[in-house]
Amino acid sequence: MAAETEIKTFLCRSDNIGVLIRDPATGACAAIDVPEAGPVLKALDETGWRLTDILVTHRHGDHIEGIPAVKRATGARVVAPAKAGNAVPDVDVTVGEGDTVQVGGLEAQVWETPGHCADHVTYWFAEAGIVCSGDTLFTLGCGRVLEGPPETLWRSLRRFEALPDETQVFSGHDYVLSNARFALAADPENRDLMARKAEAERAKAEGRFLIPSTLGAERATNPFLRSSLPALAKSVERAPGTDPEAVFVALRAWKDRF
């Protein structure tokens, strides 16, 4: 099914990732967040797609700034986390844990994935094999903890463990090269990670970015998903067998200082 779902990714602002997901059977199309209006409207013009929905991952300004202009231009329905309160403009529908969202024939499950912020949600299109992780899970990294303890983000990240390796992961920012540098500092003997860093450097030189990633690639190279492994415990000076949550907390604190 993933091949039948049409997707366009593009840069917004300096490092936000714009994502359009379209169901070709019905023509319905969703934008995942609207960091700024111009690039989203340009992508719609280039593709000829008609925007029907805006799926908001969280309330931060760099993810919602362009919503009013895009809604005026397209009439798209705005779906936002209920826990964001009134922070997201022009909301039509609020969602929380266990809800589903339809984009034409595509169905997304809503997960509450707090940690980066309290209202964050992730959209999991199970049949299409697509997860839109916002600022929770990045290629080679994870979000900065801005609200609540880091253990909350750890619990959110663990939800991705149940997804198949081939799942495409669409994150909210292109932080790949900086994430790769930290990942290699934390996991320096990981040959898969060395190869991914080289791939990210080539992509940057060619004007591309490594988004989407796949969950299989993240399991092999993302230190924040690998904190149960002895190599990552060692990197934060913890004994082998240390609780993975404690290793994650130490890794996240190290990344904040990196």
C-alpha positions as CSV (number, residue, x, y, z in Angstrom):
1,M,0.0,0.0,0.0
2,A,2.9,2.4,0.7
3,A,3.7,2.6,-3.0
4,E,0.2,3.6,-3.8
5,T,0.2,6.5,-1.4
6,E,1.7,9.7,-3.0
7,I,4.0,11.7,-0.8
8,K,6.0,15.0,-1.4
9,T,8.6,16.3,1.0
10,F,10.2,19.7,0.9
11,L,12.0,22.2,3.1
12,C,10.2,25.0,5.1
13,R,11.8,27.8,7.1
14,S,15.5,26.8,7.5
15,D,15.2,23.1,8.6
16,N,11.6,22.2,8.9
17,I,10.3,19.4,6.7
18,G,7.0,19.9,4.9
19,V,5.1,16.7,4.0
20,L,2.1,16.2,1.8
21,I,0.4,12.8,1.9
22,R,-2.2,12.0,-0.9
23,D,-4.7,9.2,-1.4
24,P,-4.8,8.8,-5.2
25,A,-8.0,6.9,-5.0
26,T,-10.0,9.8,-3.7
27,G,-7.7,12.8,-4.3
28,A,-7.7,13.7,-0.5
29,C,-4.4,15.2,0.6
30,A,-3.0,16.1,4.0
31,A,-0.2,18.4,5.1
32,I,1.6,17.3,8.2
33,D,1.9,20.7,10.0
34,V,2.3,24.0,8.2
35,P,5.6,25.5,9.2
36,E,5.1,28.4,6.7
37,A,2.5,28.9,4.0
38,G,4.6,29.6,1.0
39,P,6.4,26.3,0.5
40,V,3.2,24.3,1.2
41,L,1.2,26.3,-1.4
42,K,4.0,26.0,-3.8
43,A,4.2,22.2,-3.4
44,L,0.4,22.0,-4.0
45,D,0.8,24.1,-7.1
46,E,3.6,21.9,-8.4
47,T,1.8,18.7,-7.8
48,G,-1.7,19.9,-8.7
49,W,-3.0,18.3,-5.5
50,R,-6.0,19.6,-3.6
51,L,-5.3,20.0,0.1
52,T,-8.2,18.6,2.2
53,D,-6.6,18.3,5.7
54,I,-3.9,19.7,7.9
55,L,-2.7,17.3,10.6
56,V,-0.9,19.1,13.4
57,T,1.6,17.3,15.5
58,H,2.1,19.9,18.2
59,R,1.5,23.6,19.1
60,H,5.0,25.1,18.5
61,G,5.1,28.1,16.2
62,D,7.5,26.6,13.7
63,H,4.9,23.9,13.0
64,I,1.7,26.0,12.9
65,E,2.7,29.4,11.7
66,G,1.4,29.0,8.1
67,I,-2.0,27.4,9.0
68,P,-4.2,30.5,8.7
69,A,-3.0,31.4,5.2
70,V,-3.1,27.8,3.9
71,K,-6.6,27.3,5.4
72,R,-7.8,30.5,3.7
73,A,-6.3,29.4,0.4
74,T,-7.6,25.8,0.4
75,G,-10.4,25.4,3.0
76,A,-8.6,22.4,4.5
77,R,-9.8,20.9,7.7
78,V,-7.4,21.5,10.6
79,V,-6.9,18.6,13.0
80,A,-4.9,19.3,16.1
81,P,-4.1,17.7,19.5
82,A,-6.8,18.4,22.1
83,K,-4.1,19.0,24.7
84,A,-2.8,22.0,22.7
85,G,-5.8,23.9,23.8
86,N,-6.2,27.2,22.0
87,A,-2.6,27.4,20.9
88,V,-3.3,26.1,17.3
89,P,-5.2,28.5,15.1
90,D,-8.4,27.7,13.1
91,V,-8.9,24.2,14.5
92,D,-11.8,22.2,13.2
93,V,-11.3,18.8,15.0
94,T,-9.3,17.9,18.1
95,V,-7.8,14.5,18.7
96,G,-6.1,12.4,21.3
97,E,-4.9,9.0,22.1
98,G,-6.9,6.2,20.4
99,D,-8.6,8.5,17.9
100,T,-8.4,7.9,14.1
101,V,-8.2,10.5,11.3
102,Q,-9.4,9.8,7.7
103,V,-7.6,11.4,4.7
104,G,-9.8,10.0,2.0
105,G,-9.3,6.3,2.1
106,L,-6.2,6.6,4.3
107,E,-6.6,6.1,8.0
108,A,-4.2,7.4,10.6
109,Q,-4.1,6.3,14.2
110,V,-3.4,9.1,16.7
111,W,-0.8,8.4,19.4
112,E,-0.1,10.8,22.2
113,T,3.7,11.1,22.3
114,P,4.6,13.7,24.9
115,G,8.2,14.6,25.9
116,H,9.2,17.2,23.4
117,C,6.1,19.0,24.6
118,A,3.0,17.9,26.5
119,D,0.5,18.0,23.6
120,H,2.6,16.2,21.0
121,V,0.9,13.6,18.8
122,T,2.1,11.2,16.2
123,Y,0.1,10.0,13.2
124,W,0.5,6.3,12.2
125,F,-0.9,5.3,8.8
126,A,-0.8,1.6,9.4
127,E,-1.9,0.4,6.0
128,A,0.3,2.8,4.1
129,G,3.3,2.0,6.3
130,I,3.9,5.7,7.2
131,V,4.5,7.3,10.6
132,C,4.6,11.1,11.0
133,S,6.6,11.6,14.1
134,G,6.9,15.4,14.3
135,D,9.5,16.3,16.8
136,T,9.5,13.1,18.8
137,L,11.6,10.8,16.5
138,F,14.1,12.2,14.0
139,T,16.4,10.6,11.6
140,L,19.4,9.6,13.8
141,G,17.9,11.5,16.8
142,C,15.0,12.5,18.9
143,G,13.4,15.7,20.1
144,R,14.7,18.0,22.8
145,V,12.8,17.6,26.1
146,L,11.0,20.9,26.7
147,E,8.2,19.8,29.0
148,G,8.2,17.1,31.6
149,P,11.0,14.7,32.5
150,P,13.1,12.9,29.9
151,E,11.6,9.6,30.9
152,T,8.3,10.8,29.3
153,L,10.0,11.1,25.9
154,W,11.6,7.6,26.4
155,R,8.2,6.1,26.9
156,S,6.9,7.8,23.8
157,L,9.9,6.6,21.7
158,R,9.3,3.0,22.9
159,R,5.9,3.0,21.1
160,F,7.8,3.0,17.8
161,E,9.3,-0.4,18.7
162,A,6.2,-2.2,17.6
163,L,6.3,-0.9,14.1
164,P,7.7,-2.9,11.2
165,D,11.3,-2.2,9.9
166,E,10.0,-1.0,6.6
167,T,7.9,1.7,8.1
168,Q,8.7,5.1,6.6
169,V,9.4,7.7,9.3
170,F,8.6,11.4,8.4
171,S,10.1,13.7,11.0
172,G,9.5,17.4,11.5
173,H,13.1,18.7,10.9
174,D,16.2,18.0,9.0
175,Y,18.8,17.7,11.8
176,V,20.4,14.7,10.2
177,L,24.1,15.8,10.0
178,S,24.2,17.2,13.5
179,N,22.4,14.1,14.8
180,A,24.9,11.9,12.9
181,R,27.9,13.6,14.6
182,F,26.4,13.0,18.0
183,A,25.4,9.5,17.1
184,L,28.9,8.6,16.1
185,A,30.3,10.1,19.4
186,A,27.9,7.8,21.3
187,D,28.2,4.7,19.1
188,P,31.7,5.1,17.4
189,E,32.1,1.4,16.3
190,N,28.7,1.2,14.5
191,R,29.6,0.6,10.8
192,D,26.0,1.1,9.7
193,L,26.1,4.5,11.3
194,M,29.3,5.4,9.6
195,A,27.7,4.6,6.3
196,R,24.6,6.6,7.1
197,K,26.7,9.6,8.0
198,A,28.5,9.4,4.7
199,E,25.1,9.0,2.9
200,A,23.8,12.1,4.8
201,E,26.8,14.1,3.7
202,R,26.3,13.1,0.0
203,A,22.6,14.0,0.3
204,K,23.4,17.4,1.7
205,A,25.9,18.1,-1.1
206,E,23.2,17.1,-3.7
207,G,20.5,19.2,-2.0
208,R,18.6,16.2,-0.6
209,F,17.8,15.1,2.9
210,L,17.4,11.7,4.6
211,I,13.7,12.1,5.3
212,P,11.9,9.8,5.3
213,S,14.0,7.3,7.1
214,T,12.9,3.8,7.9
215,L,12.3,2.3,11.3
216,G,14.8,-0.5,10.5
217,A,17.5,2.1,9.7
218,E,16.7,3.9,12.9
219,R,16.9,0.8,15.0
220,A,20.4,0.1,13.5
221,T,21.8,3.6,13.8
222,N,19.8,5.9,16.1
223,P,21.4,5.9,19.6
224,F,18.2,6.9,21.3
225,L,16.5,3.7,20.1
226,R,19.6,1.6,21.0
227,S,20.0,2.5,24.7
228,S,19.4,-1.2,25.7
229,L,22.7,-2.1,24.0
230,P,26.0,-2.4,26.0
231,A,27.9,0.0,23.6
232,L,25.5,2.8,24.4
233,A,25.6,2.1,28.2
234,K,29.4,2.2,27.9
235,S,29.3,5.6,26.1
236,V,27.6,7.2,29.0
237,E,29.7,5.4,31.6
238,R,27.0,3.0,32.8
239,A,27.5,-0.6,33.6
240,P,26.3,-3.3,31.1
241,G,22.8,-4.2,31.8
242,T,21.9,-0.7,33.1
243,D,18.2,0.1,32.7
244,P,17.8,1.4,29.1
245,E,15.7,4.3,30.4
246,A,18.6,5.5,32.5
247,V,20.9,5.2,29.5
248,F,18.5,7.2,27.4
249,V,18.3,9.9,30.0
250,A,22.0,10.2,30.1
251,L,22.3,10.2,26.3
252,R,19.6,13.0,26.0
253,A,21.5,15.1,28.6
254,W,24.8,14.6,26.7
255,K,23.1,15.6,23.4
256,D,21.9,18.8,25.0
257,R,25.5,19.7,25.8
258,F,27.0,18.4,22.6
